[in-house]
Structure formats: C-alpha cells, structure tokens
Amino acid sequence: MMVIKTSNAYSLIIFAVLYGCYLIDHVANAEVHHHNFVIKSSSYTRLCSTKNILTVNGEFPGPTLKAHTGDTLIVNVYNQANHNITIHWHGARQGRNP
C-alpha cells in the first residue's frame, strides 16, 4: 500500500495540470514549415584547393531547419546536379521528448 502525503499529492496534481497546459499550448501552436532544397554542383575552395561539390541552396553544409514538437516539415527537393543523391537528417535535438 502506497501512502502519499497530502502536500505531495497536491504538488503532483499541480505539476500534471501545468504539464498538460504546456503540451496543449505546443500542439495548439503547431506550424507547418515549407522548405525548398535546390541541389546544385558548386565550386568550393578550401586550403587553396578548388573542387566541385553538391550544395543545398548554395550552402555547404546544408541549411539548418528548426521546428518544435508537433510542427510539420514539408521539404521539396529539386536535384539539379548530374548525380543521384540521398538526403538524410541528423543532429535532431529532442530534449525531454525521447
């Protein structure tokens, strides 16, 4: 049998209500983000050496996308390079959201 002190029970209820409001706020404020990625071959110079590399919207590495819990990302990828490509994601930080 588990005995919970009254003050702890109230604290737990208050925490649950506040956390529920936090979740509802994030879901209610969810946004849809649209991005267009244009993949091109571009000249890139580093350490006095020039190479052709694939860039995303002229950037290497590609752009950073930011979203919140509940948001939807729609990414259109246009491959204007002469190579087949694979897009992969990494570096996603999901604090407090396993």
C-alpha positions as a printed Julia matrix, in Angstrom:
98×3 Matrix{Float64}:
  0.0    0.0     0.0
  1.34   3.37   -1.01
  0.77   6.36    1.22
  1.09   9.83   -0.33
  1.16  12.88    1.85
 -1.49  15.46    1.03
  1.04  18.18    0.13
  2.81  15.79   -2.27
 -0.49  14.8    -3.86
 -1.37  18.45   -4.46
  2.08  19.1    -5.89
  1.67  16.14   -8.23
 -1.75  17.37   -9.38
 -0.44  20.9    -9.97
  2.52  19.51  -11.92
  0.22  17.34  -14.06
 -2.08  20.29  -14.83
  0.81  22.59  -15.72
  2.44  19.93  -17.89
 -0.88  19.29  -19.63
 -1.24  23.02  -20.34
  2.32  23.03  -21.71
  1.52  20.14  -24.07
 -1.76  21.69  -25.2
  0.0   25.01  -25.87
  2.61  23.32  -28.08
  0.04  21.33  -30.03
 -2.22  24.36  -30.43
  0.71  26.43  -31.75
  1.93  23.74  -34.16
  3.02  25.14  -37.5
  3.62  23.78  -40.98
  7.06  24.73  -42.35
  7.66  24.61  -46.12
 11.22  24.45  -47.46
 12.63  24.12  -50.97
 16.03  22.5   -51.36
 17.8   23.03  -54.68
 20.76  20.67  -55.08
 23.48  22.01  -57.41
 27.11  21.36  -58.15
 29.16  24.38  -56.99
 32.83  25.29  -56.84
 34.2   25.12  -53.31
 37.67  26.34  -52.31
 39.39  25.26  -49.13
 43.08  25.33  -48.3
 43.91  26.61  -51.81
 42.19  23.64  -53.43
 39.05  24.06  -55.55
 36.57  21.2   -56.02
 33.05  20.81  -57.33
 30.73  19.69  -54.55
 26.99  19.33  -54.15
 25.39  22.18  -52.21
 21.89  22.75  -50.88
 20.63  26.22  -51.82
 24.27  27.17  -52.39
 25.24  26.23  -48.82
 27.66  23.6   -47.57
 26.78  22.08  -45.21
 23.09  22.47  -45.95
 20.7   24.77  -44.07
 19.6   24.17  -40.51
 15.89  23.52  -40.09
 14.24  24.36  -36.78
 10.9   23.03  -35.62
  9.04  22.48  -32.37
  7.19  19.45  -31.11
  4.03  18.98  -33.16
  5.27  21.01  -36.14
  5.18  19.56  -39.66
  8.09  19.98  -42.06
  7.46  19.77  -45.8
 10.7   19.73  -47.8
 10.66  19.78  -51.61
 14.0   18.64  -53.04
 14.98  19.62  -56.59
 18.05  17.79  -57.85
 19.74  19.97  -60.47
 23.04  18.08  -60.22
 24.29  15.38  -62.56
 24.33  12.78  -59.77
 21.7   10.84  -57.92
 21.55  11.86  -54.28
 20.24  10.73  -50.93
 19.05  13.22  -48.32
 19.5   12.25  -44.68
 18.85  14.07  -41.43
 20.98  14.14  -38.32
 21.6   16.31  -35.35
 17.99  16.39  -34.23
 17.83  17.55  -30.63
 14.85  16.17  -28.82
 15.21  17.32  -25.26
 12.5   15.99  -22.94
 10.99  14.1   -25.88
 12.56  10.66  -26.24
